[in-house]
């Protein structure tokens, strides 16, 4: 291992291909920058132990210990972390439902939390031209609406939060992918003075289910030449058996075979253990329903993890902001199986990288053991 914070991040994380592009280091340290969808080490630094190292989601940590800050051990599952309740959800407001991804749950909860004063602002990903995104601080409903929909490329959300927390007032909510949720959980658990101050501003985290993200430059090169990149308004991934990427444009919807965009999947995503944003207060993904994708695409699966998340979801239902339904029989078991499959893949790939079956680099060596009896999910 390298001997100082800068080299640990540059050599052991960035150069090794583990970087999640969460932007945490760039939000804290002038020696790291964000350039064209990537973290860029800029200048050497001799600090032995810095905030950048403390927050990086690919510096060794114990995710189980972080999960116990959210929930008691008895509800922490080995496959997908804390689970208080699984719901199938949908925004009551059809405008938000149509504007957001699938059931519009994230947009609806973000609106509700602002209205109720649970947070003073959200840090979310906003589209910034064709396919790319930037972190945005949202203090109004219209700003939240502008961030609706999924961005399948990297957005440095943690950097956006750290800068907002350092410059602004009030309490923030953050909408984050699983690796970003890990960085945020490390912020909350850290004793570093800069991170303690940021943690005081972090009120709520909504996590997004995530199998992988796409490299912006590779994605642009992988899409069909006939597709007008400037006309793209959104991307979506149907269930795996469709093997397609749905591309919404101002001219309509196009389906692109996944085989044409697979090379744009970031290799670092193969080292991620978390499918369902285990360290969020509430986690949201696309639903899987018996009636099939055409029905399911209008709903979300929502996992309630913390007491704060439970309070938000239940209040949103009472206020007729969010529709909650019991999930289909076996839905939780299928989700656990899919999450276990991602852990097994991460373990296999990390061992392949370290060349040592006992060295999972940034994770405890026992991660993924005992999950081999579970299937790969639906």
C-alpha positions in Angstrom: 0.0 0.0 0.0 1.1 3.6 -0.7 2.2 5.6 2.3 0.2 8.9 2.2 -3.4 9.9 1.4 -2.7 11.2 -2.1 -0.8 8.1 -3.2 -3.2 5.7 -1.6 -6.0 7.3 -3.6 -4.0 7.7 -6.8 -2.2 4.3 -6.9 -4.5 2.0 -4.9 -7.8 3.4 -6.2 -7.6 5.5 -9.4 -4.7 3.7 -11.1 -6.0 0.3 -10.0 -9.3 0.9 -11.7 -11.4 0.9 -8.5 -12.5 4.6 -8.5 -16.3 5.0 -8.4 -16.2 8.6 -9.6 -18.3 9.7 -6.7 -16.3 12.9 -6.6 -15.7 12.9 -2.9 -11.9 13.5 -3.1 -12.4 16.3 -5.7 -14.9 18.0 -3.3 -12.4 18.1 -0.5 -8.9 18.3 -1.9 -7.3 20.7 -4.4 -5.0 17.9 -5.4 -7.8 16.0 -7.1 -10.1 17.4 -9.8 -13.1 16.3 -11.9 -12.6 16.3 -15.7 -14.7 14.8 -18.4 -16.6 12.3 -16.3 -13.4 11.2 -14.4 -11.4 11.9 -11.2 -8.1 13.4 -12.1 -5.1 13.4 -9.7 -3.5 16.8 -10.2 -0.7 17.5 -7.8 1.3 15.5 -5.3 0.4 15.9 -1.6 2.4 14.7 1.4 -0.4 14.7 4.0 -0.3 11.4 5.7 -4.0 11.1 6.5 -6.5 13.4 4.9 -10.3 13.8 4.7 -10.1 12.6 1.0 -8.9 9.2 2.2 -11.4 9.0 5.0 -14.4 9.5 2.7 -13.3 7.5 -0.4 -15.6 4.5 -0.8 -12.7 2.4 -2.2 -10.5 2.8 0.9 -11.0 -0.3 3.2 -14.0 -0.2 5.5 -16.5 -2.4 7.1 -20.0 -1.9 5.5 -21.7 -4.0 8.2 -20.5 -1.6 10.9 -21.8 1.4 8.8 -25.1 -0.3 8.4 -25.5 -0.7 12.1 -25.6 3.1 12.4 -28.8 2.9 10.3 -30.6 0.0 11.9 -30.4 -2.7 14.6 -28.5 -5.9 13.7 -31.7 -8.0 13.6 -33.0 -6.3 10.5 -29.6 -6.3 8.6 -29.7 -9.0 5.9 -26.5 -10.5 4.5 -27.7 -10.0 1.0 -28.9 -6.4 0.9 -28.3 -4.7 4.3 -31.0 -3.2 6.5 -34.6 -4.0 5.5 -37.5 -2.6 7.6 -40.0 -2.9 4.8 -40.3 -3.4 1.0 -43.0 -1.6 -0.8 -44.1 -1.2 -4.4 -44.6 2.6 -4.8 -45.8 5.3 -7.1 -46.2 9.0 -7.0 -49.8 10.1 -6.5 -49.3 13.1 -8.8 -49.4 11.8 -12.4 -47.3 14.7 -13.5 -44.5 13.7 -11.2 -45.0 10.1 -12.1 -44.6 10.8 -15.8 -41.7 13.2 -15.2 -39.7 10.9 -13.0 -38.2 7.5 -13.5 -40.7 4.6 -13.4 -43.2 5.5 -10.6 -41.7 8.9 -9.8 -41.0 7.9 -6.2 -37.8 9.7 -5.8 -39.1 12.9 -7.3 -42.2 12.7 -5.2 -40.3 12.1 -1.9 -37.9 14.9 -2.7 -40.8 17.3 -3.2 -42.5 16.2 0.0 -39.4 16.4 2.1 -38.9 20.0 0.9 -42.5 20.9 1.6 -42.4 19.5 5.0 -39.1 21.0 6.0 -37.4 17.7 6.4 -34.6 19.1 4.3 -33.8 22.6 3.1 -32.3 21.4 -0.1 -31.5 18.4 -2.2 -28.2 17.5 -3.9 -29.3 15.6 -7.1 -28.0 14.9 -10.6 -29.2 17.2 -13.3 -28.7 16.6 -17.0 -26.0 18.9 -18.5 -26.2 18.4 -22.3 -26.4 15.1 -24.1 -26.0 12.2 -21.7 -23.8 13.9 -19.1 -24.9 15.2 -15.7 -23.8 17.6 -12.9 -24.6 17.8 -9.2 -27.3 20.4 -8.5 -28.5 22.0 -5.3 -32.3 22.0 -5.4 -34.2 24.3 -3.1 -37.5 24.6 -5.0 -40.0 22.2 -6.6 -39.0 23.3 -10.1 -35.3 22.6 -9.4 -36.2 19.1 -8.2 -38.3 18.5 -11.3 -35.4 19.5 -13.5 -33.4 16.6 -12.0 -36.1 13.9 -12.7 -35.1 10.8 -14.5 -32.1 8.4 -14.4 -28.5 9.4 -15.4 -26.6 6.2 -16.3 -23.3 8.1 -16.5 -21.2 9.2 -13.5 -22.1 12.4 -11.7 -19.9 13.5 -8.8 -22.8 13.8 -6.3 -20.6 13.5 -3.2 -18.4 16.4 -4.4 -21.6 18.4 -4.9 -22.8 17.7 -1.4 -19.5 18.5 0.3 -19.3 21.8 -1.6 -22.9 22.7 -0.8 -22.5 21.7 2.9 -19.4 23.9 3.1 -20.9 26.9 1.4 -24.6 26.8 2.2 -26.8 26.7 5.3 -29.5 24.3 6.4 -29.9 20.5 6.1 -29.4 18.6 2.9 -30.9 15.5 1.4 -28.9 13.6 -1.2 -30.0 11.3 -4.0 -27.1 8.9 -4.6 -26.0 5.6 -6.1 -24.8 2.8 -3.9 -21.1 3.7 -4.0 -22.0 7.3 -3.3 -24.1 6.2 -0.4 -21.0 4.4 1.0 -19.1 7.6 0.8 -21.9 9.5 2.6 -22.0 6.8 5.3 -18.3 7.2 5.8 -18.8 11.0 6.2 -21.3 10.4 8.9 -19.0 7.9 10.7 -15.8 9.9 10.4 -14.1 11.8 13.2 -12.3 14.1 10.8 -13.2 17.7 11.6 -14.1 18.7 8.1 -16.3 15.6 7.7 -18.0 16.1 11.0 -19.1 19.5 9.9 -20.5 18.1 6.7 -22.2 15.2 8.5 -24.2 17.8 10.6 -25.7 19.0 7.3 -26.7 15.6 6.0 -30.3 14.9 6.9 -31.5 12.2 4.5 -30.1 9.9 1.8 -32.3 8.4 -0.9 -30.4 5.6 -2.7 -30.8 4.3 -6.2 -30.6 0.7 -7.2 -27.6 0.4 -9.5 -26.1 -2.5 -11.4 -23.5 -0.4 -13.3 -22.9 3.0 -14.8 -21.6 3.9 -18.2 -18.5 5.8 -19.2 -19.6 9.0 -21.0 -17.0 8.9 -23.8 -17.4 5.2 -24.4 -21.2 5.5 -24.4 -21.2 8.2 -27.0 -19.0 6.0 -29.2 -21.1 2.9 -28.7 -24.5 4.3 -29.6 -25.6 3.9 -33.2 -24.4 6.6 -35.6 -28.0 7.2 -36.7 -29.0 8.3 -33.2 -29.0 12.1 -32.6 -27.1 12.4 -29.3 -28.3 16.0 -28.8 -32.0 14.8 -29.0 -31.6 12.3 -26.1 -33.8 13.1 -23.2 -33.5 9.9 -21.1 -32.2 6.4 -20.8 -33.7 3.3 -19.2 -32.9 -0.4 -18.7 -35.7 -2.9 -18.9 -35.5 -6.3 -17.2 -32.4 -8.3 -18.1 -34.2 -10.7 -20.6 -34.9 -7.7 -22.9 -31.2 -7.2 -23.3 -31.7 -3.6 -24.4 -31.1 0.0 -23.6 -34.1 2.2 -24.1 -33.2 5.7 -25.4 -35.8 8.4 -25.2 -35.4 11.3 -27.6 -37.4 14.3 -28.7 -38.3 12.3 -31.7 -39.5 9.2 -29.9 -38.2 6.0 -28.3 -35.4 3.8 -29.6 -34.2 0.4 -28.4 -30.5 -0.2 -28.6 -29.2 -3.8 -28.0 -27.1 -4.0 -24.9 -24.5 -5.8 -26.8 -23.8 -2.5 -28.6 -23.2 -0.6 -25.3 -21.7 -3.2 -23.0 -18.2 -1.9 -23.7 -19.3 1.4 -22.2 -20.0 -0.2 -18.8 -17.3 1.0 -16.4 -15.0 -1.8 -15.3 -14.9 -0.4 -11.7 -18.6 -1.3 -11.4 -17.6 -5.0 -11.4 -15.9 -4.4 -8.0 -19.0 -3.0 -6.4 -20.8 -5.2 -3.8 -24.0 -3.2 -3.5 -27.0 -3.4 -5.8 -29.7 -1.8 -3.7 -28.0 1.2 -2.0 -27.8 -0.5 1.4 -26.6 2.5 3.3 -29.4 4.9 2.3 -32.4 5.8 4.5 -34.7 4.8 1.6 -33.6 2.9 -1.5 -35.6 3.0 -4.8 -35.4 1.0 -8.0 -37.6 -0.2 -10.8 -40.3 -2.6 -9.9 -40.8 -6.2 -11.0 -44.5 -7.2 -11.3 -46.4 -10.3 -12.4 -48.1 -8.4 -15.2 -44.8 -7.7 -16.9 -42.6 -4.7 -17.8 -45.3 -2.6 -19.4 -47.1 -2.4 -16.0 -44.0 -2.5 -13.8 -42.3 0.4 -15.6 -44.9 2.7 -13.9 -43.9 1.6 -10.4 -40.9 1.4 -8.1 -39.6 -1.0 -5.6 -38.8 0.9 -2.4 -36.8 -0.4 0.5 -37.2 1.4 3.9 -34.0 1.1 5.9 -33.8 3.7 8.7 -36.3 5.2 11.1 -35.8 8.5 9.2 -36.7 6.8 6.0 -39.7 5.1 7.5 -41.0 8.3 8.8 -40.6 10.0 5.4 -42.4 7.3 3.5 -45.2 6.9 6.0 -45.8 10.6 6.1 -45.8 10.8 2.3 -48.5 8.1 2.2 -50.6 9.8 4.8 -50.4 13.1 2.9 -51.5 11.2 -0.3 -48.2 12.0 -1.9 -47.1 8.4 -2.4 -49.0 5.3 -3.1 -47.8 2.2 -1.2 -48.7 -1.3 -2.1 -47.5 -4.7 -0.8 -45.0 -6.3 -3.1 -45.9 -9.5 -5.0 -45.2 -12.8 -3.3 -41.5 -13.7 -3.3 -40.4 -10.2 -4.4 -38.1 -9.7 -1.4 -36.5 -13.1 -1.9 -35.9 -12.3 -5.6 -34.4 -8.9 -4.7 -32.1 -10.6 -2.1 -31.0 -13.1 -4.7 -30.1 -10.4 -7.2 -28.2 -8.5 -4.5 -26.4 -11.7 -3.5 -25.4 -12.2 -7.1 -23.8 -8.8 -7.2 -21.8 -9.6 -4.1 -20.5 -12.8 -5.5 -19.5 -11.1 -8.7 -17.7 -8.4 -6.7 -15.9 -10.9 -4.6 -14.7 -12.9 -7.7 -13.5 -9.8 -9.5 -11.7 -8.4 -6.4 -9.9 -11.7 -5.9 -9.0 -11.6 -9.5 -7.5 -8.2 -9.1 -5.6 -8.8 -5.9 -4.6 -12.4 -6.8 -5.2 -13.4 -3.2 -8.5 -15.1 -2.1 -8.2 -13.5 1.3 -7.7 -9.9 0.0 -10.8 -8.1 -1.2 -8.9 -4.8 -1.3 -11.5 -2.4 0.2 -13.9 -4.9 1.8 -13.6 -7.4 4.6 -12.4 -10.8 3.4 -15.6 -12.6 4.5 -17.9 -10.6 2.2 -20.1 -12.8 0.0 -19.3 -16.0 1.9 -22.4 -18.1 2.6 -24.4 -16.6 -0.2 -23.6 -19.2 -2.8 -26.9 -21.1 -2.3 -28.9 -18.1 -3.6 -29.7 -17.7 -7.3 -28.9 -14.7 -9.5 -32.3 -13.1 -9.2 -34.9 -12.3 -11.8 
